[in-house]
Amino acid sequence: MISVVIPSFNRRDCLLELLEDVYSQENSEFEVIVVDDGSADGSPEAVRAKFPQVNLMVNETNSGCCVTRNRGIHAACGQIVIGLDSDVTLADRQLFAKVTRAFDESPKTTGFAFRVFDSDGSTDDTPRWWHFAPVKEFATKRFETDYFSGTAFAFRREQLIAAGSFPEHIFQYYEEVEVAYRMMDDGGIVEYLPDLAVTHHPGSRGGWSDHRFFHSPRSQVLLAVGCYPPVRGLAYLSTRLGRSFFRALAARRVGVYAKGIMSGVSEVLNGNVIRKPLKPSTWRRISVIRG
């Protein structure tokens, strides 16, 4: 059976539209778990009224996507977990059936990264394409990857939990990178499969908000400390934090950027990050994947 886990925060109308699509799926047995992350827009009440069959969980406070996803994953009964952000729609009524078939035909694969279309339903959502293969050349091809977008994915539940699930010290951004790394470190395989596709309906893309100026560098620090050996970690941070700094400088948000880094360092010093650098063999696999 499939467990569909949907985290949501203040996206009532989008969530209801997604649930309509979910319950229109054909030829598949599934349960639906919605975890509301402290919404103030009436989302829980709307879900209870229109979709009483949903297993609805509500966080008392806004806890971030990792905590929210993990709550649903640990409550799931299915062998396969499909994760969907609440701002996607499903044009393909056979999507869940395709997921089941993909796992049956690929017993060694731990999880699948979905293809994510932009709101027009035909253009790839390039801001969510962090694979090292070029999107124009590889969007329609299947390949092994070291990344998936939290927007839409599917994993074998037991292997996802064994890898540590989503890192709850990360509030948002780069959590998918760490999950993929941990999966690979356990010997797992993550594949991009274009036949598994959703349509994403993002909000405004007018630039980075204070939220992202804070959380992006914070998460970069946490990822480096948790997964990288010292030299590789320093090289990673010098590159990533440098890019983030110049974005913050251009937007006059250096103060927010600095607070994000300080928050990440504080998490480390307070012992909230488990340091477990990836095995050398895993880094070699990642190097091969990245070409």
C-alpha positions as CSV (number, residue, x, y, z in Angstrom):
1,M,0.0,0.0,0.0
2,I,1.0,3.6,-0.6
3,S,0.9,6.3,2.1
4,V,0.6,9.8,0.7
5,V,2.1,12.4,3.0
6,I,1.2,16.0,2.5
7,P,2.6,18.8,4.7
8,S,0.8,22.1,4.5
9,F,1.0,25.6,5.9
10,N,-1.6,28.3,5.0
11,R,-2.4,26.8,1.6
12,R,-6.1,25.8,2.2
13,D,-7.3,26.2,-1.4
14,C,-4.2,24.6,-3.0
15,L,-4.5,21.7,-0.5
16,L,-8.1,21.1,-1.3
17,E,-7.4,21.1,-5.0
18,L,-4.6,18.6,-4.5
19,L,-6.8,16.3,-2.4
20,E,-9.3,16.3,-5.2
21,D,-6.6,15.0,-7.6
22,V,-5.4,12.5,-5.0
23,Y,-8.8,10.9,-4.6
24,S,-9.2,10.8,-8.4
25,Q,-6.2,8.4,-8.6
26,E,-7.1,5.1,-10.3
27,N,-5.9,1.5,-9.9
28,S,-4.1,2.1,-6.6
29,E,-4.6,1.4,-2.9
30,F,-3.5,4.3,-0.7
31,E,-4.0,6.2,2.5
32,V,-3.7,10.0,2.8
33,I,-2.0,11.8,5.7
34,V,-2.2,15.6,5.8
35,V,0.0,17.2,8.4
36,D,-0.9,20.9,9.0
37,D,1.9,23.0,10.3
38,G,0.0,25.4,12.4
39,S,-2.0,27.1,9.6
40,A,-4.1,30.1,10.4
41,D,-6.3,30.0,7.2
42,G,-8.8,27.4,8.3
43,S,-7.0,24.5,6.5
44,P,-7.7,21.8,9.1
45,E,-11.4,22.7,9.3
46,A,-11.7,22.7,5.5
47,V,-10.1,19.3,5.2
48,R,-12.3,17.8,7.9
49,A,-15.4,19.1,6.2
50,K,-14.6,18.1,2.6
51,F,-12.3,15.1,3.1
52,P,-13.2,13.3,6.4
53,Q,-11.4,10.2,5.2
54,V,-8.0,12.0,5.5
55,N,-5.8,11.2,8.4
56,L,-5.4,14.8,9.5
57,M,-2.6,15.8,12.0
58,V,-2.1,19.3,13.2
59,N,1.1,20.7,14.7
60,E,0.5,23.0,17.6
61,T,3.2,25.4,16.4
62,N,4.8,26.1,13.0
63,S,7.7,23.5,13.1
64,G,9.0,23.5,9.6
65,C,8.7,21.0,6.7
66,C,11.1,18.4,8.1
67,V,9.3,18.0,11.4
68,T,6.0,18.0,9.5
69,R,7.0,15.5,6.9
70,N,8.5,13.2,9.5
71,R,5.3,13.2,11.6
72,G,3.4,11.9,8.6
73,I,6.0,9.4,7.6
74,H,6.2,7.8,11.0
75,A,2.4,7.6,11.2
76,A,2.2,6.0,7.7
77,C,1.1,2.4,7.2
78,G,2.2,1.9,3.6
79,Q,5.5,0.3,2.4
80,I,5.9,3.2,0.0
81,V,5.6,6.9,1.0
82,I,4.7,9.5,-1.7
83,G,5.5,13.0,-0.5
84,L,3.7,15.9,-2.1
85,D,3.9,19.5,-1.2
86,S,0.4,21.1,-0.9
87,D,1.0,23.4,-3.9
88,V,1.0,20.7,-6.6
89,T,-1.7,19.1,-8.7
90,L,-1.7,15.7,-10.4
91,A,-2.7,15.6,-14.0
92,D,-2.0,11.9,-14.3
93,R,-4.7,9.7,-12.7
94,Q,-2.3,6.7,-13.0
95,L,0.5,8.4,-11.1
96,F,0.2,6.3,-7.9
97,A,-0.1,3.1,-10.0
98,K,3.0,4.0,-11.9
99,V,4.9,4.5,-8.6
100,T,4.0,1.1,-7.4
101,R,5.0,-0.4,-10.7
102,A,8.3,1.4,-10.7
103,F,9.2,0.0,-7.3
104,D,8.1,-3.5,-8.3
105,E,10.3,-3.3,-11.4
106,S,13.3,-1.8,-9.6
107,P,13.7,-3.7,-6.3
108,K,17.2,-2.2,-5.6
109,T,15.9,1.4,-6.0
110,T,15.3,3.2,-2.6
111,G,13.4,6.1,-4.0
112,F,12.4,8.2,-7.0
113,A,12.6,11.9,-7.7
114,F,9.6,13.1,-9.7
115,R,9.6,15.4,-12.7
116,V,8.2,18.7,-11.6
117,F,6.4,20.9,-14.2
118,D,5.8,24.6,-13.7
119,S,2.2,25.8,-13.4
120,D,1.6,25.7,-17.2
121,G,1.9,21.9,-17.0
122,S,4.5,21.5,-19.8
123,T,7.6,23.6,-18.8
124,D,10.0,22.1,-16.3
125,D,10.2,23.9,-13.0
126,T,13.9,24.7,-13.2
127,P,14.3,26.3,-9.7
128,R,13.6,22.8,-8.4
129,W,16.0,21.1,-10.7
130,W,19.2,20.6,-8.7
131,H,20.3,17.5,-10.4
132,F,23.8,17.8,-11.9
133,A,22.5,16.6,-15.3
134,P,21.4,19.6,-17.5
135,V,17.6,20.0,-17.4
136,K,17.2,20.6,-21.2
137,E,19.0,17.4,-22.0
138,F,17.9,15.1,-19.2
139,A,14.4,16.1,-18.2
140,T,12.9,13.3,-20.2
141,K,15.6,10.7,-19.3
142,R,15.8,8.3,-16.3
143,F,19.1,8.5,-14.3
144,E,20.6,7.9,-10.9
145,T,20.9,11.1,-8.9
146,D,22.0,12.5,-5.5
147,Y,19.1,14.8,-5.1
148,F,15.3,15.0,-5.2
149,S,12.9,17.8,-4.7
150,G,10.6,17.8,-1.6
151,T,7.9,19.0,-3.9
152,A,7.2,15.4,-5.1
153,F,9.0,12.2,-4.3
154,A,8.5,8.5,-3.4
155,F,10.6,6.3,-1.1
156,R,10.5,2.9,0.5
157,R,9.3,3.9,4.0
158,E,11.5,1.5,6.0
159,Q,14.7,2.7,4.2
160,L,13.7,6.3,4.6
161,I,13.3,5.9,8.3
162,A,16.5,3.9,8.6
163,A,18.4,6.7,6.9
164,G,17.1,9.1,9.6
165,S,14.1,10.6,7.8
166,F,14.2,14.3,7.3
167,P,16.8,16.2,9.4
168,E,14.7,18.1,11.9
169,H,17.4,20.6,12.9
170,I,16.9,22.0,9.4
171,F,13.8,24.1,9.2
172,Q,13.8,24.5,5.4
173,Y,16.1,24.3,2.4
174,Y,18.8,21.6,1.7
175,E,16.9,19.0,3.7
176,E,16.4,16.9,0.6
177,V,20.2,16.9,-0.1
178,E,20.9,15.4,3.3
179,V,18.2,12.8,3.0
180,A,19.6,11.7,-0.4
181,Y,23.1,11.6,1.0
182,R,22.0,9.5,3.9
183,M,20.2,7.1,1.7
184,M,23.2,6.7,-0.5
185,D,25.5,6.3,2.5
186,D,23.3,3.3,3.5
187,G,23.8,1.8,0.1
188,G,20.5,3.1,-1.4
189,I,19.8,4.3,-4.9
190,V,17.8,7.4,-5.8
191,E,16.6,7.7,-9.4
192,Y,15.0,10.5,-11.3
193,L,12.0,9.1,-13.2
194,P,10.3,11.5,-15.6
195,D,7.2,9.3,-16.0
196,L,6.4,10.3,-12.4
197,A,5.3,13.9,-12.8
198,V,3.4,16.6,-11.0
199,T,2.5,20.2,-11.7
200,H,3.8,22.8,-9.3
201,H,1.9,26.1,-8.6
202,P,4.4,28.3,-6.8
203,G,3.7,31.6,-5.3
204,S,5.5,34.8,-6.3
205,R,9.1,34.4,-7.5
206,G,10.0,38.0,-7.1
207,G,13.3,37.2,-5.4
208,W,14.6,36.0,-2.1
209,S,12.6,36.8,1.0
210,D,14.0,37.4,4.4
211,H,12.9,33.9,5.3
212,R,15.2,32.4,2.6
213,F,18.1,34.9,3.3
214,F,18.0,33.5,6.9
215,H,17.4,29.8,6.4
216,S,19.4,29.1,3.3
217,P,22.9,29.9,4.8
218,R,21.7,28.4,8.1
219,S,20.9,25.1,6.4
220,Q,24.2,25.2,4.4
221,V,26.1,25.3,7.7
222,L,24.1,22.4,9.2
223,L,24.4,20.3,6.1
224,A,28.2,20.8,5.9
225,V,28.7,20.0,9.6
226,G,26.5,16.9,9.5
227,C,27.6,15.3,6.3
228,Y,31.0,16.6,5.1
229,P,34.5,15.8,6.1
230,P,36.5,18.9,7.2
231,V,38.3,19.9,4.0
232,R,35.4,19.1,1.7
233,G,33.0,20.9,4.1
234,L,35.1,24.1,4.1
235,A,35.3,24.1,0.3
236,Y,31.5,23.6,0.1
237,L,30.8,26.4,2.6
238,S,33.2,28.8,1.0
239,T,31.4,28.4,-2.3
240,R,27.8,28.3,-1.1
241,L,28.0,30.9,1.6
242,G,29.9,33.2,-0.8
243,R,27.0,33.0,-3.3
244,S,24.5,33.6,-0.5
245,F,26.5,36.5,0.8
246,F,26.5,38.4,-2.5
247,R,22.8,37.8,-2.9
248,A,22.3,39.2,0.5
249,L,24.6,42.1,-0.2
250,A,22.8,43.0,-3.4
251,A,19.4,42.9,-1.6
252,R,20.7,44.7,1.5
253,R,19.9,41.7,3.7
254,V,23.4,41.0,5.1
255,G,22.1,41.3,8.6
256,V,19.5,38.6,8.0
257,Y,22.1,36.4,6.3
258,A,24.5,36.8,9.3
259,K,21.7,35.9,11.7
260,G,21.1,32.7,9.7
261,I,24.7,31.7,9.9
262,M,24.9,32.5,13.6
263,S,21.7,30.4,14.2
264,G,23.3,27.4,12.3
265,V,26.5,27.7,14.4
266,S,24.5,27.9,17.6
267,E,22.7,24.7,16.6
268,V,26.0,23.0,16.2
269,L,27.5,24.3,19.4
270,N,24.4,23.3,21.4
271,G,24.8,19.7,20.2
272,N,21.7,19.6,18.0
273,V,23.5,18.3,14.9
274,I,24.7,14.7,14.8
275,R,28.0,14.8,12.9
276,K,28.2,11.7,10.6
277,P,30.4,12.5,7.6
278,L,29.6,10.4,4.5
279,K,31.8,7.4,3.8
280,P,34.6,7.9,1.2
281,S,32.9,5.4,-1.0
282,T,29.7,7.5,-1.0
283,W,31.6,10.6,-2.1
284,R,33.1,8.5,-4.9
285,R,29.6,7.5,-6.0
286,I,28.5,11.1,-5.9
287,S,31.5,12.1,-8.0
288,V,30.6,9.5,-10.6
289,I,26.9,10.7,-10.6
290,R,28.0,14.3,-11.1
291,G,30.3,13.3,-13.9
